[in-house]
Amino acid sequence: MAAGEGGGEDVRVLQTLRGKICEAKNLVPYSGPNKMRDCFCTINLDQEEVFRTQVVEKSLSPFFGEEFYFEIPRTFQFLSFYIYDKSVLQRDLRIGKVAIKKEDLSRYAGKEPWFILQPVDSNSEVQGKVHLELKLNELITDNGSVCQQLVVNLKECHGLPLINGQNCDPYATVSVVGPSRNDQKKTKVKKKTSNPQFNETFYFEVTRSSSYTKKSQFQVEEEDIEKLEVRVDLWNNGNLVQDLFLGEIKIPVKTLGSDSFQAWYLLQPRDNGNKSSKSDDLGSLRLNICYSEDRVLPSEYYAPLRNLLLKSTEVEPISASTAYILAEVCRDKYDTIIPLVRLLLHHHKLVQFITAVAKLELKDTQEANTIFRGNSLATRCLDEMMKIVGKHYLKVTLKPVLDEICENPKPCEIDLLKLKEADNAEIHKENLRNYVDKVFSTIVQSSISCPTLMCDVFCSLRSLAAERFPNDPHVQYSAVSSFVFLRFFAVAVVSPHTFHLRPHHPDVQTSRTLTLISKAIQTLGSWGSLSKSKLSSFKESFMCDFFKMFQEEEYTEAVKKFLDEVSSTESKEPNVMSEPVHLKEGEMYKRAQGRTRIGKKNFKKRWFSLTSRELTYHKQQDKEPIYSIPVRNILAVEKLDESSFNKKNMFQVIHAEKTLYVQANNCVEASEWIEALCRVSRCNQRRLSVYHPSAFLNGNWLCCKATSENTVGCTPCTAGAPADIQIEIDGDRETERIFSLFAINMPKLQKMQEACGSIAVYQGPRKEPDDYSHFTIEDSVATFQTLQQIIAIVEKLSEHHDRYQKKRSSSAKYGKKIQLLEKFPNPRPTDEFRRNWSNFQYVKILVY
């Protein structure tokens, strides 16, 4: 959704979808002699596919196990999951689907339910909206009687689906329908567009006076108006094949008045669009879905809360700070840590905060061998920090070796109970040994690429551990290895798809190989674990036997050297790399740039590859590049108006030679490519500040009509001025998320206030159990003061959101009626407010 759509123009509406396609079961068998199917699953925003799993062969209960995360760049009605049977010679067969309305997505947050697959019916596959103007006029006939005339002005449609990957040829039928009437009229066909402009007006006679006697095709009594409705059906003109239904809307005539009324209506499926007696026979799909919608106010509204959070590192004790209190009241919510870490990282306060909370945690750590092993605030913050700043580091270090393992896997099973009769255990063990050596060597030689921020945190943790346990010479190393090996590299090895090191979840055999390698890396990286006394602690005897191969001193010395280097404060040179880093790749369409006189300017499918140095496209994957654009030459990356070539999901790469026009396969892919290209080129000092949002065709720019191709752009660039940053973080969005967490957990903040008061009155902690004994309160006075500030700021921000909500409700026009979920008249957030806030839904639109 565009910023400000349906409400205040300064408010940004940002949508995020993440989750996991887990598995399917009991799929309907194939009709042939071989009952098994080769299945894959897709995610669709309405009818637009935005994600696809790999194919699971020969199964009626396929396990996918694929996680997804993306920003949603447009409005949508339904989130759908389709199960397909892969076909080699024919079109893939859609077995069934799960379709969830946008407003129902919040029901499934934090759950992993089974969904019954529904049949796929073309009458239920709709998307888009229609802009109508309707009016009832009274007309006096030649004999002086009065009749009513319905005027329907069909203005335009927006967001109609692609048909076979191309824009459709839409037309509409406009009907007045009643018990004994079906008066239908038709628009002209609009060619190759998903956003047709009709601007056609139709007139219908609705009622006649009782004195009117002329016989006509329709005999409509005046009271029949209660039963009449306007129906608009959208179709794709099939030319030589059957026309395809795109959706419909129905509006009761009785709801209209003499005043002209116009609004946007969301297209709906037909009444019989999803009814089947066999729906229970298609199988089930298990999904994990988390949809969030952030409404981000202008930056100045967040200043008080942002400043309070950033001062957390200055508060003594740290447990009385705003950031620590957030983690206390949301202790059971993993997502709490993400916006907190990103905000502190954005403002260069993260190292100080992690150091402070780690110091507090070490006060309660009694044994050196348990240091940083729990799921504490310090460990969760560091985990999230490594995921954010360590993405590039993982790609540089692990991606090449993981690609080799996953694309040409060798058998590595060493558990004798799982070996097949023909397997050779010694060959398997040698294969695994080689893989472990490759991964280990890659890691311990990668310290030069370790991000400076991670090195700073590791240095701090090492110092704190040595100070807490001065008599243990190994603890300073185990404090670092528990993160960099156990929580960073080992996790990335076992789940490479989660860290975008591989496109899909590995198959069963490869997944088992990666698990064994990950176990080996964890143990090799654990300081002191290679001693003989440690081998007896392995749970699996086959792993104990395998690790006898790694008793050489060289492994211990390599780990020690690596940990010394990554926990050093010496400056790194992260940009000095022998090989470019692969950031993104995939198949898209590009418009021929006309570099030769005889070359046609049509669209061709090409394989695109983006590295830290250049953008290239190739005829096919693994072929030599046809064309290359150095990253340093990219001047701007922006969306391209659909009207330029009548194609959706287009963007332009403006560079030193000729603008490259590219069409992505869906809106999410287009958004991700634009973001990746903008991020890698943001430091270019020659970046443009203005651009042309449309193409230069037939001797002029379609946007501003300028006739010179060298004319300066007419629209400000969205990426803004060049900036020397590596990580894109929206500080206002993260602060909004923290505000919503505080708003939802207001009762816990108030309980914590009561706890502070109780401690102050009784001069110490209460001895008997109570509702707030789990809170960490070292200084009740300082904590109480911080809580007062938090509550006051949250209440004030709630008022701002309330005003925005009222403004939006008065300006939004989808359909006939708009219903507010809650108006929140009180400045203090109510329980109802908190329940609705957790769904991030402020306005529910009812469409007739």
Summary of the structure (lengths in Angstrom):
residues: 848
radius of gyration: 31.3
end to end distance: 22.0
largest distance: 110.4
contacts: 2582
relative contact order: 0.10
helix: 36%
strand: 25%
